[in-house]
């Protein structure tokens, strides 16, 4: 078996802080640090910061870009909501499960989703009456593994 240095990463931590000065070599091949090139393992990205805050920002950015792209396409609103449900939200669930993203970040994503959904579905008071309010399942994004009874 041959060692492949380009598929390996190193991370040196001293006194709780990462050090870039230390380099590791194996068989005269230098191993790249995690800050030079992050590594993906089991669906998570690891870099030198060892924090999930960057992943939260990337998730919000992905949600915003997906909502804007869906909004710009020329299809009807109900089909835009279908794209939201089956394409954008399904891609958002994995980062929300894999990384430790704070609730305020998730709630900001929910606010954006609610804004676009209400825009795409139109004026519900004219369609269904004044007593009916559009309520979206906001908990679905926070707890995707929660068990629901059939038909709900």
N, CA, C and O atoms as a GROMACS GRO file, in nm:
protein
  608
    1UNK      N    1   0.084  -0.116   0.000
    1UNK     CA    2   0.000   0.000   0.000
    1UNK      C    3   0.089   0.124   0.000
    1UNK      O    4   0.188   0.130   0.073
    2UNK      N    5   0.053   0.221  -0.083
    2UNK     CA    6   0.133   0.341  -0.098
    2UNK      C    7   0.065   0.459  -0.028
    2UNK      O    8  -0.057   0.476  -0.039
    3UNK      N    9   0.142   0.540   0.042
    3UNK     CA   10   0.091   0.658   0.110
    3UNK      C   11   0.068   0.769   0.009
    3UNK      O   12   0.155   0.796  -0.073
    4UNK      N   13  -0.048   0.833   0.015
    4UNK     CA   14  -0.080   0.944  -0.074
    4UNK      C   15  -0.091   1.071   0.008
    4UNK      O   16  -0.188   1.093   0.080
    5UNK      N   17   0.011   1.154  -0.004
    5UNK     CA   18   0.016   1.277   0.076
    5UNK      C   19  -0.089   1.377   0.032
    5UNK      O   20  -0.136   1.456   0.114
    6UNK      N   21  -0.127   1.377  -0.095
    6UNK     CA   22  -0.224   1.476  -0.143
    6UNK      C   23  -0.366   1.446  -0.092
    6UNK      O   24  -0.454   1.532  -0.100
    7UNK      N   25  -0.391   1.325  -0.040
    7UNK     CA   26  -0.521   1.292   0.016
    7UNK      C   27  -0.524   1.304   0.167
    7UNK      O   28  -0.626   1.275   0.230
    8UNK      N   29  -0.414   1.346   0.226
    8UNK     CA   30  -0.406   1.358   0.372
    8UNK      C   31  -0.399   1.505   0.411
    8UNK      O   32  -0.357   1.589   0.332
    9UNK      N   33  -0.442   1.535   0.533
    9UNK     CA   34  -0.436   1.670   0.587
    9UNK      C   35  -0.377   1.662   0.727
    9UNK      O   36  -0.388   1.560   0.795
   10UNK      N   37  -0.315   1.770   0.769
   10UNK     CA   38  -0.260   1.776   0.904
   10UNK      C   39  -0.317   1.897   0.976
   10UNK      O   40  -0.356   1.996   0.914
   11UNK      N   41  -0.322   1.887   1.107
   11UNK     CA   42  -0.371   1.996   1.189
   11UNK      C   43  -0.294   1.992   1.321
   11UNK      O   44  -0.302   1.894   1.395
   12UNK      N   45  -0.223   2.098   1.349
   12UNK     CA   46  -0.144   2.106   1.471
   12UNK      C   47  -0.211   2.204   1.567
   12UNK      O   48  -0.231   2.321   1.532
   13UNK      N   49  -0.244   2.157   1.686
   13UNK     CA   50  -0.310   2.241   1.786
   13UNK      C   51  -0.222   2.244   1.911
   13UNK      O   52  -0.189   2.141   1.968
   14UNK      N   53  -0.186   2.366   1.952
   14UNK     CA   54  -0.109   2.385   2.075
   14UNK      C   55  -0.178   2.490   2.160
   14UNK      O   56  -0.208   2.600   2.113
   15UNK      N   57  -0.204   2.454   2.284
   15UNK     CA   58  -0.270   2.542   2.380
   15UNK      C   59  -0.404   2.593   2.326
   15UNK      O   60  -0.440   2.709   2.348
   16UNK      N   61  -0.476   2.508   2.256
   16UNK     CA   62  -0.609   2.541   2.207
   16UNK      C   63  -0.613   2.624   2.080
   16UNK      O   64  -0.721   2.666   2.038
   17UNK      N   65  -0.498   2.649   2.018
   17UNK     CA   66  -0.494   2.730   1.895
   17UNK      C   67  -0.422   2.651   1.787
   17UNK      O   68  -0.329   2.575   1.815
   18UNK      N   69  -0.465   2.670   1.663
   18UNK     CA   70  -0.400   2.601   1.552
   18UNK      C   71  -0.270   2.671   1.517
   18UNK      O   72  -0.260   2.794   1.525
   19UNK      N   73  -0.172   2.593   1.478
   19UNK     CA   74  -0.041   2.646   1.437
   19UNK      C   75  -0.016   2.612   1.291
   19UNK      O   76  -0.031   2.498   1.248
   20UNK      N   77   0.022   2.713   1.216
   20UNK     CA   78   0.052   2.695   1.075
   20UNK      C   79   0.201   2.668   1.051
   20UNK      O   80   0.240   2.627   0.941
   21UNK      N   81   0.282   2.692   1.151
   21UNK     CA   82   0.426   2.679   1.135
   21UNK      C   83   0.469   2.533   1.122
   21UNK      O   84   0.564   2.502   1.049
   22UNK      N   85   0.401   2.446   1.191
   22UNK     CA   86   0.439   2.305   1.194
   22UNK      C   87   0.398   2.237   1.064
   22UNK      O   88   0.283   2.248   1.020
   23UNK      N   89   0.492   2.166   1.003
   23UNK     CA   90   0.462   2.087   0.883
   23UNK      C   91   0.501   1.943   0.909
   23UNK      O   92   0.602   1.913   0.973
   24UNK      N   93   0.419   1.855   0.859
   24UNK     CA   94   0.444   1.712   0.875
   24UNK      C   95   0.486   1.653   0.742
   24UNK      O   96   0.434   1.691   0.637
   25UNK      N   97   0.579   1.562   0.746
   25UNK     CA   98   0.624   1.493   0.625
   25UNK      C   99   0.625   1.343   0.652
   25UNK      O  100   0.658   1.297   0.761
   26UNK      N  101   0.588   1.268   0.549
   26UNK     CA  102   0.592   1.123   0.554
   26UNK      C  103   0.654   1.076   0.423
   26UNK      O  104   0.604   1.109   0.315
   27UNK      N  105   0.762   1.001   0.432
   27UNK     CA  106   0.834   0.950   0.314
   27UNK      C  107   0.873   1.065   0.221
   27UNK      O  108   0.854   1.058   0.100
   28UNK      N  109   0.929   1.170   0.281
   28UNK     CA  110   0.974   1.289   0.209
   28UNK      C  111   0.863   1.359   0.132
   28UNK      O  112   0.891   1.433   0.037
   29UNK      N  113   0.738   1.338   0.171
   29UNK     CA  114   0.625   1.409   0.110
   29UNK      C  115   0.559   1.494   0.217
   29UNK      O  116   0.524   1.446   0.325
   30UNK      N  117   0.542   1.623   0.185
   30UNK     CA  118   0.484   1.715   0.281
   30UNK      C  119   0.331   1.701   0.279
   30UNK      O  120   0.269   1.697   0.173
   31UNK      N  121   0.273   1.694   0.397
   31UNK     CA  122   0.128   1.684   0.410
   31UNK      C  123   0.070   1.824   0.423
   31UNK      O  124   0.119   1.904   0.503
   32UNK      N  125  -0.034   1.855   0.345
   32UNK     CA  126  -0.098   1.986   0.349
   32UNK      C  127  -0.173   2.003   0.480
   32UNK      O  128  -0.219   1.906   0.539
   33UNK      N  129  -0.184   2.128   0.525
   33UNK     CA  130  -0.260   2.154   0.646
   33UNK      C  131  -0.408   2.170   0.610
   33UNK      O  132  -0.443   2.191   0.494
   34UNK      N  133  -0.492   2.159   0.711
   34UNK     CA  134  -0.637   2.172   0.690
   34UNK      C  135  -0.675   2.314   0.650
   34UNK      O  136  -0.779   2.335   0.587
   35UNK      N  137  -0.592   2.413   0.686
   35UNK     CA  138  -0.622   2.551   0.646
   35UNK      C  139  -0.588   2.574   0.499
   35UNK      O  140  -0.653   2.656   0.433
   36UNK      N  141  -0.489   2.505   0.446
   36UNK     CA  142  -0.455   2.519   0.304
   36UNK      C  143  -0.564   2.460   0.215
   36UNK      O  144  -0.601   2.518   0.114
   37UNK      N  145  -0.615   2.344   0.254
   37UNK     CA  146  -0.721   2.280   0.178
   37UNK      C  147  -0.808   2.200   0.275
   37UNK      O  148  -0.764   2.099   0.328
   38UNK      N  149  -0.933   2.245   0.297
   38UNK     CA  150  -1.021   2.174   0.390
   38UNK      C  151  -1.049   2.032   0.342
   38UNK      O  152  -1.039   2.002   0.223
   39UNK      N  153  -1.084   1.946   0.436
   39UNK     CA  154  -1.110   1.807   0.404
   39UNK      C  155  -1.256   1.775   0.438
   39UNK      O  156  -1.310   1.826   0.536
   40UNK      N  157  -1.318   1.691   0.356
   40UNK     CA  158  -1.456   1.649   0.379
   40UNK      C  159  -1.455   1.504   0.424
   40UNK      O  160  -1.398   1.417   0.358
   41UNK      N  161  -1.518   1.478   0.538
   41UNK     CA  162  -1.524   1.344   0.591
   41UNK      C  163  -1.665   1.321   0.647
   41UNK      O  164  -1.713   1.399   0.729
   42UNK      N  165  -1.729   1.214   0.603
   42UNK     CA  166  -1.863   1.178   0.648
   42UNK      C  167  -1.962   1.293   0.633
   42UNK      O  168  -2.047   1.315   0.719
   43UNK      N  169  -1.951   1.366   0.523
   43UNK     CA  170  -2.045   1.473   0.493
   43UNK      C  171  -2.016   1.606   0.560
   43UNK      O  172  -2.090   1.702   0.537
   44UNK      N  173  -1.913   1.614   0.640
   44UNK     CA  174  -1.876   1.739   0.706
   44UNK      C  175  -1.745   1.792   0.650
   44UNK      O  176  -1.656   1.715   0.615
   45UNK      N  177  -1.734   1.923   0.642
   45UNK     CA  178  -1.610   1.987   0.603
   45UNK      C  179  -1.533   2.026   0.728
   45UNK      O  180  -1.590   2.082   0.822
   46UNK      N  181  -1.405   1.997   0.730
   46UNK     CA  182  -1.318   2.033   0.841
   46UNK      C  183  -1.209   2.126   0.789
   46UNK      O  184  -1.142   2.096   0.690
   47UNK      N  185  -1.192   2.239   0.859
   47UNK     CA  186  -1.085   2.331   0.825
   47UNK      C  187  -1.013   2.370   0.954
   47UNK      O  188  -1.041   2.314   1.060
   48UNK      N  189  -0.922   2.464   0.945
   48UNK     CA  190  -0.839   2.497   1.061
   48UNK      C  191  -0.916   2.570   1.170
   48UNK      O  192  -0.873   2.569   1.286
   49UNK      N  193  -1.027   2.633   1.139
   49UNK     CA  194  -1.100   2.707   1.241
   49UNK      C  195  -1.172   2.614   1.339
   49UNK      O  196  -1.194   2.651   1.455
   50UNK      N  197  -1.209   2.495   1.294
   50UNK     CA  198  -1.279   2.396   1.376
   50UNK      C  199  -1.410   2.451   1.433
   50UNK      O  200  -1.453   2.410   1.541
   51UNK      N  201  -1.474   2.543   1.362
   51UNK     CA  202  -1.601   2.602   1.404
   51UNK      C  203  -1.704   2.582   1.294
   51UNK      O  204  -1.670   2.566   1.176
   52UNK      N  205  -1.830   2.581   1.334
   52UNK     CA  206  -1.938   2.563   1.238
   52UNK      C  207  -2.002   2.695   1.196
   52UNK      O  208  -2.098   2.694   1.119
   53UNK      N  209  -1.951   2.808   1.243
   53UNK     CA  210  -2.013   2.936   1.210
   53UNK      C  211  -2.006   2.965   1.061
   53UNK      O  212  -2.100   3.020   1.004
   54UNK      N  213  -1.896   2.928   0.998
   54UNK     CA  214  -1.882   2.951   0.854
   54UNK      C  215  -1.985   2.868   0.776
   54UNK      O  216  -2.040   2.915   0.676
   55UNK      N  217  -2.011   2.748   0.822
   55UNK     CA  218  -2.109   2.661   0.756
   55UNK      C  219  -2.250   2.718   0.769
   55UNK      O  220  -2.333   2.702   0.679
   56UNK      N  221  -2.278   2.786   0.882
   56UNK     CA  222  -2.408   2.851   0.899
   56UNK      C  223  -2.427   2.964   0.799
   56UNK      O  224  -2.534   2.979   0.741
   57UNK      N  225  -2.322   3.042   0.779
   57UNK     CA  226  -2.327   3.151   0.681
   57UNK      C  227  -2.344   3.095   0.540
   57UNK      O  228  -2.421   3.149   0.460
   58UNK      N  229  -2.273   2.986   0.509
   58UNK     CA  230  -2.286   2.924   0.378
   58UNK      C  231  -2.426   2.868   0.355
   58UNK      O  232  -2.477   2.873   0.244
   59UNK      N  233  -2.488   2.815   0.460
   59UNK     CA  234  -2.623   2.761   0.448
   59UNK      C  235  -2.723   2.873   0.422
   59UNK      O  236  -2.812   2.857   0.338
   60UNK      N  237  -2.710   2.985   0.492
   60UNK     CA  238  -2.798   3.100   0.467
   60UNK      C  239  -2.779   3.152   0.326
   60UNK      O  240  -2.876   3.187   0.258
   61UNK      N  241  -2.654   3.157   0.280
   61UNK     CA  242  -2.625   3.204   0.145
   61UNK      C  243  -2.685   3.109   0.041
   61UNK      O  244  -2.741   3.155  -0.058
   62UNK      N  245  -2.675   2.978   0.064
   62UNK     CA  246  -2.733   2.880  -0.028
   62UNK      C  247  -2.885   2.896  -0.035
   62UNK      O  248  -2.944   2.890  -0.143
   63UNK      N  249  -2.948   2.915   0.082
   63UNK     CA  250  -3.093   2.933   0.085
   63UNK      C  251  -3.134   3.059   0.010
   63UNK      O  252  -3.230   3.057  -0.067
   64UNK      N  253  -3.062   3.168   0.031
   64UNK     CA  254  -3.094   3.294  -0.038
   64UNK      C  255  -3.078   3.283  -0.188
   64UNK      O  256  -3.163   3.328  -0.265
   65UNK      N  257  -2.967   3.221  -0.230
   65UNK     CA  258  -2.944   3.204  -0.374
   65UNK      C  259  -3.050   3.114  -0.437
   65UNK      O  260  -3.097   3.142  -0.547
   66UNK      N  261  -3.088   3.007  -0.368
   66UNK     CA  262  -3.190   2.917  -0.420
   66UNK      C  263  -3.325   2.984  -0.431
   66UNK      O  264  -3.397   2.964  -0.529
   67UNK      N  265  -3.361   3.064  -0.330
   67UNK     CA  266  -3.488   3.136  -0.334
   67UNK      C  267  -3.490   3.241  -0.444
   67UNK      O  268  -3.592   3.258  -0.512
   68UNK      N  269  -3.378   3.312  -0.461
   68UNK     CA  270  -3.372   3.413  -0.569
   68UNK      C  271  -3.379   3.348  -0.706
   68UNK      O  272  -3.449   3.398  -0.795
   69UNK      N  273  -3.309   3.238  -0.726
   69UNK     CA  274  -3.311   3.169  -0.855
   69UNK      C  275  -3.451   3.115  -0.886
   69UNK      O  276  -3.497   3.123  -1.000
   70UNK      N  277  -3.518   3.061  -0.784
   70UNK     CA  278  -3.653   3.011  -0.803
   70UNK      C  279  -3.749   3.126  -0.830
   70UNK      O  280  -3.842   3.112  -0.911
   71UNK      N  281  -3.728   3.238  -0.764
   71UNK     CA  282  -3.816   3.353  -0.785
   71UNK      C  283  -3.801   3.410  -0.926
   71UNK      O  284  -3.898   3.459  -0.984
   72UNK      N  285  -3.680   3.405  -0.982
   72UNK     CA  286  -3.655   3.463  -1.114
   72UNK      C  287  -3.707   3.377  -1.229
   72UNK      O  288  -3.731   3.427  -1.339
   73UNK      N  289  -3.725   3.246  -1.205
   73UNK     CA  290  -3.772   3.162  -1.314
   73UNK      C  291  -3.919   3.194  -1.344
   73UNK      O  292  -3.991   3.243  -1.258
   74UNK      N  293  -3.961   3.167  -1.465
   74UNK     CA  294  -4.092   3.211  -1.511
   74UNK      C  295  -4.205   3.112  -1.492
   74UNK      O  296  -4.297   3.109  -1.573
   75UNK      N  297  -4.201   3.033  -1.387
   75UNK     CA  298  -4.309   2.937  -1.365
   75UNK      C  299  -4.409   2.992  -1.265
   75UNK      O  300  -4.383   3.093  -1.199
   76UNK      N  301  -4.524   2.926  -1.254
   76UNK     CA  302  -4.630   2.971  -1.163
   76UNK      C  303  -4.585   2.955  -1.018
   76UNK      O  304  -4.493   2.880  -0.988
   77UNK      N  305  -4.653   3.029  -0.931
   77UNK     CA  306  -4.616   3.030  -0.791
   77UNK      C  307  -4.626   2.894  -0.724
   77UNK      O  308  -4.541   2.859  -0.642
   78UNK      N  309  -4.730   2.815  -0.758
   78UNK     CA  310  -4.743   2.685  -0.692
   78UNK      C  311  -4.629   2.591  -0.731
   78UNK      O  312  -4.592   2.504  -0.652
   79UNK      N  313  -4.574   2.608  -0.851
   79UNK     CA  314  -4.460   2.527  -0.891
   79UNK      C  315  -4.331   2.576  -0.825
   79UNK      O  316  -4.239   2.497  -0.800
   80UNK      N  317  -4.325   2.706  -0.798
   80UNK     CA  318  -4.210   2.758  -0.723
   80UNK      C  319  -4.209   2.703  -0.582
   80UNK      O  320  -4.103   2.671  -0.528
   81UNK      N  321  -4.327   2.690  -0.521
   81UNK     CA  322  -4.336   2.632  -0.387
   81UNK      C  323  -4.296   2.485  -0.392
   81UNK      O  324  -4.233   2.436  -0.299
   82UNK      N  325  -4.332   2.415  -0.500
   82UNK     CA  326  -4.290   2.276  -0.515
   82UNK      C  327  -4.138   2.266  -0.523
   82UNK      O  328  -4.078   2.179  -0.460
   83UNK      N  329  -4.075   2.356  -0.600
   83UNK     CA  330  -3.928   2.360  -0.608
   83UNK      C  331  -3.867   2.387  -0.470
   83UNK      O  332  -3.766   2.327  -0.432
   84UNK      N  333  -3.930   2.478  -0.396
   84UNK     CA  334  -3.883   2.508  -0.262
   84UNK      C  335  -3.888   2.384  -0.173
   84UNK      O  336  -3.792   2.353  -0.102
   85UNK      N  337  -4.002   2.314  -0.176
   85UNK     CA  338  -4.021   2.201  -0.086
   85UNK      C  339  -3.931   2.083  -0.121
   85UNK      O  340  -3.870   2.023  -0.032
   86UNK      N  341  -3.923   2.049  -0.248
   86UNK     CA  342  -3.854   1.927  -0.285
   86UNK      C  343  -3.710   1.945  -0.330
   86UNK      O  344  -3.636   1.847  -0.342
   87UNK      N  345  -3.668   2.068  -0.356
   87UNK     CA  346  -3.530   2.090  -0.399
   87UNK      C  347  -3.450   2.169  -0.296
   87UNK      O  348  -3.346   2.123  -0.250
   88UNK      N  349  -3.498   2.286  -0.260
   88UNK     CA  350  -3.419   2.374  -0.173
   88UNK      C  351  -3.419   2.323  -0.028
   88UNK      O  352  -3.313   2.309   0.032
   89UNK      N  353  -3.538   2.295   0.027
   89UNK     CA  354  -3.544   2.252   0.167
   89UNK      C  355  -3.476   2.118   0.185
   89UNK      O  356  -3.410   2.095   0.287
   90UNK      N  357  -3.491   2.027   0.088
   90UNK     CA  358  -3.424   1.898   0.102
   90UNK      C  359  -3.273   1.911   0.101
   90UNK      O  360  -3.203   1.832   0.167
   91UNK      N  361  -3.220   2.008   0.029
   91UNK     CA  362  -3.075   2.031   0.030
   91UNK      C  363  -3.030   2.107   0.155
   91UNK      O  364  -2.913   2.099   0.193
   92UNK      N  365  -3.121   2.179   0.218
   92UNK     CA  366  -3.087   2.252   0.340
   92UNK      C  367  -3.084   2.162   0.463
   92UNK      O  368  -3.018   2.193   0.562
   93UNK      N  369  -3.155   2.051   0.458
   93UNK     CA  370  -3.167   1.968   0.577
   93UNK      C  371  -3.035   1.906   0.621
   93UNK      O  372  -3.007   1.900   0.741
   94UNK      N  373  -2.952   1.861   0.526
   94UNK     CA  374  -2.828   1.796   0.566
   94UNK      C  375  -2.732   1.890   0.640
   94UNK      O  376  -2.683   1.852   0.747
   95UNK      N  377  -2.704   2.010   0.589
   95UNK     CA  378  -2.616   2.098   0.668
   95UNK      C  379  -2.674   2.132   0.805
   95UNK      O  380  -2.598   2.148   0.901
   96UNK      N  381  -2.806   2.143   0.815
   96UNK     CA  382  -2.865   2.174   0.945
   96UNK      C  383  -2.851   2.057   1.042
   96UNK      O  384  -2.844   2.078   1.163
   97UNK      N  385  -2.846   1.935   0.990
   97UNK     CA  386  -2.826   1.819   1.076
   97UNK      C  387  -2.679   1.795   1.107
   97UNK      O  388  -2.644   1.760   1.220
   98UNK      N  389  -2.592   1.815   1.009
   98UNK     CA  390  -2.451   1.779   1.024
   98UNK      C  391  -2.373   1.881   1.107
   98UNK      O  392  -2.280   1.844   1.178
   99UNK      N  393  -2.411   2.008   1.098
   99UNK     CA  394  -2.336   2.113   1.168
   99UNK      C  395  -2.419   2.168   1.283
   99UNK      O  396  -2.541   2.155   1.286
  100UNK      N  397  -2.351   2.229   1.377
  100UNK     CA  398  -2.416   2.291   1.491
  100UNK      C  399  -2.445   2.436   1.455
  100UNK      O  400  -2.364   2.526   1.481
  101UNK      N  401  -2.561   2.458   1.394
  101UNK     CA  402  -2.601   2.592   1.348
  101UNK      C  403  -2.701   2.648   1.448
  101UNK      O  404  -2.795   2.579   1.487
  102UNK      N  405  -2.681   2.772   1.490
  102UNK     CA  406  -2.764   2.831   1.595
  102UNK      C  407  -2.907   2.853   1.546
  102UNK      O  408  -2.934   2.863   1.427
  103UNK      N  409  -2.999   2.860   1.642
  103UNK     CA  410  -3.142   2.873   1.611
  103UNK      C  411  -3.174   3.004   1.541
  103UNK      O  412  -3.263   3.009   1.457
  104UNK      N  413  -3.104   3.111   1.575
  104UNK     CA  414  -3.132   3.240   1.510
  104UNK      C  415  -3.101   3.235   1.361
  104UNK      O  416  -3.170   3.299   1.282
  105UNK      N  417  -2.999   3.160   1.323
  105UNK     CA  418  -2.967   3.144   1.182
  105UNK      C  419  -3.077   3.065   1.111
  105UNK      O  420  -3.117   3.099   0.999
  106UNK      N  421  -3.125   2.959   1.175
  106UNK     CA  422  -3.232   2.879   1.118
  106UNK      C  423  -3.359   2.963   1.106
  106UNK      O  424  -3.431   2.953   1.006
  107UNK      N  425  -3.387   3.044   1.207
  107UNK     CA  426  -3.506   3.128   1.203
  107UNK      C  427  -3.496   3.234   1.093
  107UNK      O  428  -3.598   3.270   1.034
  108UNK      N  429  -3.376   3.286   1.065
  108UNK     CA  430  -3.362   3.382   0.955
  108UNK      C  431  -3.388   3.315   0.820
  108UNK      O  432  -3.443   3.378   0.730
  109UNK      N  433  -3.348   3.188   0.807
  109UNK     CA  434  -3.379   3.114   0.685
  109UNK      C  435  -3.529   3.094   0.674
  109UNK      O  436  -3.586   3.109   0.566
  110UNK      N  437  -3.595   3.061   0.785
  110UNK     CA  438  -3.740   3.042   0.785
  110UNK      C  439  -3.813   3.169   0.746
  110UNK      O  440  -3.912   3.164   0.674
  111UNK      N  441  -3.766   3.284   0.794
  111UNK     CA  442  -3.830   3.411   0.760
  111UNK      C  443  -3.822   3.435   0.609
  111UNK      O  444  -3.920   3.477   0.548
  112UNK      N  445  -3.706   3.408   0.550
  112UNK     CA  446  -3.692   3.425   0.405
  112UNK      C  447  -3.782   3.329   0.329
  112UNK      O  448  -3.845   3.367   0.230
  113UNK      N  449  -3.789   3.204   0.375
  113UNK     CA  450  -3.874   3.105   0.309
  113UNK      C  451  -4.020   3.146   0.320
  113UNK      O  452  -4.094   3.137   0.221
  114UNK      N  453  -4.063   3.192   0.436
  114UNK     CA  454  -4.202   3.236   0.454
  114UNK      C  455  -4.235   3.355   0.365
  114UNK      O  456  -4.344   3.362   0.308
  115UNK      N  457  -4.141   3.449   0.354
  115UNK     CA  458  -4.164   3.568   0.272
  115UNK      C  459  -4.187   3.529   0.126
  115UNK      O  460  -4.282   3.576   0.063
  116UNK      N  461  -4.100   3.443   0.073
  116UNK     CA  462  -4.115   3.403  -0.067
  116UNK      C  463  -4.237   3.315  -0.088
  116UNK      O  464  -4.303   3.325  -0.192
  117UNK      N  465  -4.267   3.228   0.007
  117UNK     CA  466  -4.383   3.141  -0.008
  117UNK      C  467  -4.512   3.222  -0.011
  117UNK      O  468  -4.599   3.196  -0.094
  118UNK      N  469  -4.524   3.317   0.077
  118UNK     CA  470  -4.644   3.403   0.077
  118UNK      C  471  -4.652   3.484  -0.052
  118UNK      O  472  -4.761   3.508  -0.103
  119UNK      N  473  -4.538   3.526  -0.103
  119UNK     CA  474  -4.536   3.602  -0.229
  119UNK      C  475  -4.580   3.513  -0.345
  119UNK      O  476  -4.657   3.557  -0.430
  120UNK      N  477  -4.532   3.390  -0.348
  120UNK     CA  478  -4.563   3.300  -0.459
  120UNK      C  479  -4.706   3.249  -0.456
  120UNK      O  480  -4.767   3.230  -0.562
  121UNK      N  481  -4.761   3.227  -0.337
  121UNK     CA  482  -4.897   3.173  -0.328
  121UNK      C  483  -5.003   3.282  -0.340
  121UNK      O  484  -5.121   3.251  -0.356
  122UNK      N  485  -4.964   3.406  -0.333
  122UNK     CA  486  -5.057   3.515  -0.357
  122UNK      C  487  -5.136   3.554  -0.233
  122UNK      O  488  -5.098   3.523  -0.120
  123UNK      N  489  -5.247   3.623  -0.258
  123UNK     CA  490  -5.331   3.676  -0.152
  123UNK      C  491  -5.432   3.570  -0.109
  123UNK      O  492  -5.529   3.543  -0.180
  124UNK      N  493  -5.406   3.509   0.007
  124UNK     CA  494  -5.495   3.402   0.054
  124UNK      C  495  -5.627   3.456   0.108
  124UNK      O  496  -5.725   3.382   0.109
  125UNK      N  497  -5.632   3.582   0.152
  125UNK     CA  498  -5.758   3.635   0.204
  125UNK      C  499  -5.861   3.647   0.093
  125UNK      O  500  -5.980   3.627   0.117
  126UNK      N  501  -5.818   3.678  -0.027
  126UNK     CA  502  -5.908   3.688  -0.140
  126UNK      C  503  -5.952   3.548  -0.185
  126UNK      O  504  -6.067   3.528  -0.225
  127UNK      N  505  -5.862   3.452  -0.178
  127UNK     CA  506  -5.890   3.319  -0.228
  127UNK      C  507  -5.971   3.236  -0.129
  127UNK      O  508  -6.068   3.172  -0.168
  128UNK      N  509  -5.932   3.236  -0.002
  128UNK     CA  510  -5.992   3.145   0.094
  128UNK      C  511  -6.070   3.215   0.205
  128UNK      O  512  -6.122   3.146   0.293
  129UNK      N  513  -6.081   3.345   0.205
  129UNK     CA  514  -6.156   3.415   0.309
  129UNK      C  515  -6.063   3.481   0.409
  129UNK      O  516  -5.943   3.452   0.414
  130UNK      N  517  -6.121   3.571   0.489
  130UNK     CA  518  -6.040   3.648   0.584
  130UNK      C  519  -6.000   3.568   0.707
  130UNK      O  520  -5.898   3.598   0.768
  131UNK      N  521  -6.077   3.468   0.744
  131UNK     CA  522  -6.049   3.392   0.866
  131UNK      C  523  -5.934   3.295   0.852
  131UNK      O  524  -5.877   3.253   0.953
  132UNK      N  525  -5.898   3.258   0.732
  132UNK     CA  526  -5.792   3.160   0.712
  132UNK      C  527  -5.658   3.230   0.700
  132UNK      O  528  -5.642   3.324   0.622
  133UNK      N  529  -5.562   3.182   0.776
  133UNK     CA  530  -5.428   3.241   0.777
  133UNK      C  531  -5.331   3.137   0.724
  133UNK      O  532  -5.341   3.019   0.758
  134UNK      N  533  -5.237   3.181   0.642
  134UNK     CA  534  -5.134   3.090   0.591
  134UNK      C  535  -5.035   3.061   0.703
  134UNK      O  536  -4.962   3.149   0.747
  135UNK      N  537  -5.033   2.937   0.747
  135UNK     CA  538  -4.940   2.894   0.850
  135UNK      C  539  -4.850   2.788   0.790
  135UNK      O  540  -4.897   2.686   0.739
  136UNK      N  541  -4.721   2.812   0.795
  136UNK     CA  542  -4.625   2.718   0.738
  136UNK      C  543  -4.564   2.632   0.847
  136UNK      O  544  -4.549   2.678   0.960
  137UNK      N  545  -4.529   2.508   0.816
  137UNK     CA  546  -4.466   2.421   0.916
  137UNK      C  547  -4.322   2.462   0.942
  137UNK      O  548  -4.230   2.405   0.884
  138UNK      N  549  -4.303   2.560   1.029
  138UNK     CA  550  -4.169   2.612   1.053
  138UNK      C  551  -4.081   2.512   1.127
  138UNK      O  552  -3.959   2.516   1.112
  139UNK      N  553  -4.139   2.423   1.205
  139UNK     CA  554  -4.061   2.325   1.278
  139UNK      C  555  -4.000   2.219   1.190
  139UNK      O  556  -3.912   2.145   1.235
  140UNK      N  557  -4.046   2.209   1.066
  140UNK     CA  558  -3.995   2.105   0.976
  140UNK      C  559  -3.847   2.124   0.948
  140UNK      O  560  -3.773   2.026   0.936
  141UNK      N  561  -3.803   2.248   0.937
  141UNK     CA  562  -3.661   2.272   0.909
  141UNK      C  563  -3.578   2.243   1.034
  141UNK      O  564  -3.467   2.189   1.024
  142UNK      N  565  -3.629   2.278   1.152
  142UNK     CA  566  -3.551   2.260   1.273
  142UNK      C  567  -3.536   2.113   1.311
  142UNK      O  568  -3.427   2.070   1.349
  143UNK      N  569  -3.644   2.035   1.300
  143UNK     CA  570  -3.643   1.896   1.344
  143UNK      C  571  -3.688   1.803   1.232
  143UNK      O  572  -3.803   1.757   1.235
  144UNK      N  573  -3.604   1.774   1.135
  144UNK     CA  574  -3.647   1.689   1.024
  144UNK      C  575  -3.663   1.543   1.064
  144UNK      O  576  -3.728   1.468   0.991
  145UNK      N  577  -3.605   1.500   1.175
  145UNK     CA  578  -3.614   1.361   1.217
  145UNK      C  579  -3.733   1.335   1.308
  145UNK      O  580  -3.753   1.221   1.351
  146UNK      N  581  -3.810   1.436   1.338
  146UNK     CA  582  -3.924   1.421   1.426
  146UNK      C  583  -4.028   1.332   1.358
  146UNK      O  584  -4.056   1.349   1.239
  147UNK      N  585  -4.084   1.239   1.432
  147UNK     CA  586  -4.180   1.144   1.376
  147UNK      C  587  -4.318   1.208   1.376
  147UNK      O  588  -4.363   1.258   1.479
  148UNK      N  589  -4.384   1.206   1.260
  148UNK     CA  590  -4.518   1.260   1.246
  148UNK      C  591  -4.615   1.146   1.218
  148UNK      O  592  -4.578   1.049   1.152
  149UNK      N  593  -4.738   1.156   1.265
  149UNK     CA  594  -4.835   1.053   1.231
  149UNK      C  595  -4.867   1.057   1.082
  149UNK      O  596  -4.850   1.162   1.019
  150UNK      N  597  -4.911   0.946   1.023
  150UNK     CA  598  -4.941   0.943   0.879
  150UNK      C  599  -5.047   1.046   0.843
  150UNK      O  600  -5.144   1.064   0.916
  151UNK      N  601  -5.027   1.111   0.731
  151UNK     CA  602  -5.123   1.209   0.681
  151UNK      C  603  -5.102   1.348   0.732
  151UNK      O  604  -5.181   1.437   0.699
  152UNK      N  605  -5.001   1.372   0.812
  152UNK     CA  606  -4.978   1.507   0.865
  152UNK      C  607  -4.858   1.567   0.796
  152UNK      O  608  -4.820   1.680   0.825
   0.00000   0.00000   0.00000
